Amino acid sequence: MDTTGTEKRLTSGTEYYRRGKTLMTYVRAAERTDAFCVLGEGASRRKIPEISNRREPYDFRTHIFELDEAELRACGSFEVGYTRHGNRPTVFFTEPGQVITEKVEFDPASVISQEEAYSRADRHLSLSETTASGSAGGLSWVAEIYRTESGEPVRVFTMTADLSRVSAICGTPEAKPVFEPNKISRVIEEAEAVEAQGGKVLGAVNGDFFDMFGDGHPSGLCVSMGLAVANPESNNPFFAILRTGEPYIGYLAGRSPRDDNAPQLDDIAEAVGGGQVIVRNGRTDEIAPLEPFGERTHPRTAYGISEDGKKVIATVVDGRRPEWSNGAALAELAKIMTDHGAYTALNTDGGGSSTFIVRTGGGLEMLNHPADLVRPTEDLIRPLFDSLIFVERES
């Protein structure tokens, strides 16, 4: 089916930002689809896969392609091929395997700079006040209120672990290094399972994106006790503790040309997956600019590593409760992480999953207010598959 020249188009809009010699091309669709791009003419005509939707499971209306700017200008247009996401018939798709191809005219005047793209969702957060703080063993924590330029509160909870005194491990249901379908648990339960095995938990936050509408399988790499629990060949980024004891954020060897000295699976002792490396070498990086997932404000969770590699930072930002906290875009989360000493940082699952637990005088206590707390049809604290847990080292 070719809808070119008709009023009814699946393509609802296109945006571009320049990154070096390429244009990051964002194509918006009217409904949830998968997509590919066709660029070039004659013998140079070729199919280009989208680079979106590899890690974010909810936004299937935004499709991202990396296109050579000179070639795109020479062609003046490109084609987008859409296929149905899911099995149900939709407004546009009526048959299995149907492909809808549409021509998109390139408008050079619509291209913006990378700096403009990266700053578009930035509300210029600034630290307003510290509401609480504490420490236990080699882990310290702080609760803060940031504010937007218009004064809206954004509540941030951050723990910092000294790796000379604290171990960072991957928490799983019942602290077992194995995936069992449909077996998920809350962060507090995973922390308590670690304590039942003799560890003293100092803090814990939620882990990777997971199949919350299916069998609970995590989206990315999961390693616990040196065993690969899930996705041993994952293309997603992750946080890890290597067998040498060093922390690492990035990709498996061979999965990203940007990561020097990336580890092999056998090099990893513990790992929790994530979505985007939002800070790399102290600078904002994969923040999904122009993509709804990156631009919209949500509850967020992120892990970071200090420049000297001796500290791990875990941050939760509350959201979806305007009077309490308004969440953060990924650009803002990147700034929050660098504010707290992260030289590298990973965005992981957020929304109703974001959970922040630390040891206080009363034991393990949840300090944040997960978004699901205001949804009475759901459990108060969302069960999930894995978590990042900080345990006091034995002296």
N, C-alpha and C positions, 0 to 999 in steps of 0.2 A: 504494500500500500504506500503510495507516494502522495503526501498531503501538500506538496509544494504548490503554491498558487491558490490554495483554498483558504477560506476564512477560519476554518477549524484547525488550529495548529497545536501540537503538543508542546512545542517550544514556546515558553512564555517570556523569556528574556535572556540576555547574555551580558556578562561583565568581564573585563580583562584587567590584569595588572602585570606590569613588566618586571621580570626577574632575569637580569642579565640579557641574553639574546633571545630568551623565550618569553612567551606570553602565557601566564596562567589564565586559562579560559574557563569561566564559570557559566554553564548553560543550565537555565532553570526549566523544569518540565512542569506541566499542568497536573500530573499525577505521578505516583510512585513507579519508577521504571529502572531498568539497567540500561546502559548506553555505551556506544562507541562512536568514534569520530573518523571521518574519511577526509583526508587532505591530499592535495596535489592533483596533477593532471597527467593524463597519458600514462607513460611507463613509471612515473614517480608517484602515481596515485597509490595510497596505502591506508590501511586501517590502523587507528591509534586507540588503544584501550583507555578507559577513564582511570584516573588515579584516585578518585574519591570512592567512598563506600567500602574501602578495604577494612576499616577499623570501626567506623561509626555505623551502628546498625539501625538507626532511626531515620536518617534523612536520605531518602531515595528520590528526591525531586531536584537536588543539586548535583550536577555532573561536572567534573573538573578534568580538563585536558591540558597538557603542556605542549604548546605548539611553537614552532620556530617563527619568530616575528617576520623575518624577511620573506619566508616562503608564504606565510599567510597574507602579507601585503601584496605579494605578486599574484596570488590566486584570487584575492578579493572576497573569497567565501569558503565555506567548508560544509560538509554534510554531517548530520548527527543521525545515527541509527539507534532507535529505541526498541527494547524488548520488554515484555511485561515482567514486573517484579511480583512474584507470587503466582498463584494458580487461578484466582478468580477473574472472571470477565470484568472489564472496566469500560469506561466511556469510549476509550480509543481502541482497546484490544478485545477482539471477539473470538479469536481462534488461537489455539496453542501454537507456539513457534512463530507467531506473526511478528514481522519487523516493520516498523514505521520509519521511513527515512525522510528527513526534512533538510532543506538547504538554509543555511544561516549566512546572511550577508555580513561581512566584517566592516565595522565602522572604526577607523583609526582614531577618531576624535574621542571615542569612549574609553581609551586606554588610560589608566591611572598608574602612578608610580607604586613601587613596593612600599615605600614609606606611607603613602596615603592609604593603601590597603591595610597595612598593619595598625594604623592609628584610628581607623574608622569607627571601631567599636570601643575605643578607649574613653572612659568617662573621667580619666585623670584622678584616680583614687589617691587619697592622702590619709595618713594615719591620724586618727582623731584622739583616741585614748586607749589605754590598757585597762581592761576590766578585772583581770585576774592573772595570776602566774603561780608557778610552783615547780618543784623538782622531786625526783626520786631516783636514787642511785646515780647513774650517769645520764639520766634523761631529764631535760628541763622543758617546760611548756609555758605558753602564754596565750591568753585570750585578748583579742583586740577588736576595736571598731575602726574601720576605715570609712571614709565618706566620699561620695561623688562630689563633683563641682556644685551640684544642686542640693547637697546636704543629705542625700539618702544614705542610710547606714548599710555597711557591708561587714558582717561579723566574720572574723578570721581566727582560726585556732591552729596553733603551730607547736609541734614538739621537735626537739633537737636531741639526737642521740649521739653520745661520744662512743665511737666504736672501740675504743680501748677498754671500755667498761660495759658495753652493751652489745648484744648480738641482735641482728635483724634477721627474722626468719619468715617464711611463708606459712601463714595459718591456713588450715583446711578443716573441714568437718571432722570432729573427733580427733584432730591432730594426726590423721592418717595420710601418708603420702600416696594417695590413690584417688582416682576419680570414680565415683559411683553415680550413675544417672539418677537425677531427681533428689540427690542428697545435698542439701545446702543448709547453711546455718548462719546465725547472726555473729557479728564481730565479737561481741562479748562472750558468746558461747565458744568461739574458736580460741579466744584468749583463756577462758577457763579450762578448756581441754589441754592447753599447753601447761597450765599450772597443775592440772591433775597428774601430769607426767613429771612434775618436779621442778619446772621452771618458774621463776618469779617474773611475771609480766609487769613492765613499767608503762607501756603504752601500746595502743593498737589503732589502726585505721583500716577502712575497707580496701578491697583489692581491685581486681581487673573487671572490665565489662564481662558480662556473662549472659547466657541464653535464659533470661528470666521468664520467657514464655514457653520454653521447651524443657530440656532436661538439666538445665543449670550449668552446662559446660562453659568454662571460661573461654574468652575470645582469643587470648594470646598464650604465650609461654607460661607454664607453671612448673616450678621445680621445688620440691620439699625434701629435706634430708638427703640431698644429692640425687634424688630420683626424679625423672621427668614424669610429672603427673599428667600433663596435657600439652598438646601442640608442640612437639619437639622440633618441628621444622617451621615454626611460625615466622611470618614476615613482619609481625608487629614489634614495636619497641617494648622494652621491659626494664624493670629495676632488678638488679641481681647482687648477691654477695658471691664473689668468686671463691674458689677453693683456697686461694691465697689469702682470703680474708678481706680483699679490697672490694669496695662497692663499685658498681658499674650501671650506667644508664645508656641504652642504645639498642642495637640490633645484633642478632647472631652474625657470625662471620659469613661474609658473602651476601648478606641481605641488604646492605646499604654501603655504597661506595664512599660515603662521608665519614664512616666510623673506622678510624685507624685502630689496629690492634683489637678488633672485635673478638669476643671469645667464641670458642666452640662450645657445643652443649656440654661436653665432658669437663669443661673448665668451671662449670657453675654449680655452686652448693645450694643456693636458694634463689628463687626468682618469682616475681609477680609481674604480670603483663600490664600494658597500658595502651593509650591511644596515640599520643603525640609527644615528641621531645620538644617541649615548649621553651626550654632554655638550653643552649649549647654554647660552651665556652664563655659563659657570662652574658650572652646576648639572646634576645628573643628569637625563636626559630619557628617550629611547626605549629602555628597557632590557628590554622585553618581560616585565614582572612577571607572575607566575603562569603564564607560558608555559614549557614544558619547555626550549625553546631558550635562554631568558634565565636561567632559574633554575638549570639544571644547570651543573656546572663542566666546562669544556672548554678545550683549548688555544685561545688567542685571538690575533687581530692587530687593532690599532687605529691610526688616524692622528689626530693632533691639531694644532691651531694655537694659538699663544700669543695672549694678549689683544691685544698690539700688532701682531699679524700678521707679525712679523719672523722667527719660528721655526716650524718644522714638527717635530713629534714623532712617531716611529713606535715602537710597542711590541709585543712578542711575549711571550705568557705560555705557558710549557710546561705540559703536562698529560698525564693518562692514564698516569702512571708514579708511583705513590704515594710511593715513597722519594725520587724525584728532584723531582717537582713535581705538584701536584694540580689545575692549571687554575684557571679563574675563572668565576664567574657574571658576567653583564653589569653588575650593580650594582657588583661588585668591580672590574671592568675600568674602569668610569667613575671610581671613586676613584683607581685607579692612574694613570689619565691626568691627573687634576687634580693629583695629587701631583707629576707631572713637568711641570707648567706648562701643561697644555692648558686653554684657555678654551672650545674647541669640539672635539669628538672624534667620530670615526666608527668603528663596529665593522665590520670586513670579514671575509673568509673566515678561518676558523680550523681547528681539528681538525688533521688530517694535513697541511694546506696551510701551517700557520704556520712561517715560515722567516725567520731573522734573520742577515744577512750584513754584515760590516763589514770595512774595510781595516785590517789590522794589519801588523806588521813583515814578516810572511810573505806578504803579498798579501791577496786576498779570502778571508775565513774565515767559515764558519758557526759561530756560537757556541751556538745552542740545539740541542735534541735533538727534531726533529720526531716527532710521534706515530707516523708510519709506520715509523720506525726500529725499532720493536719489533713490527712485523708482517712476518714474514719472507716472506710471499707477495706483498708489494708492494714497489715500488721504494723505495730508502732516502729519497730526497727526492722528494716528489710533483711531477710535472709539472703545470702549470696554464697559464692563458692569459696574464694580465697581472700586473704587479708594480709596486711603487713604488720607483724608483731615484734615489739622490742622487748627483749628478755635480758635481765641482769646476768652478766657473766659471773661464773664462779671464781672466787678469789683464790 
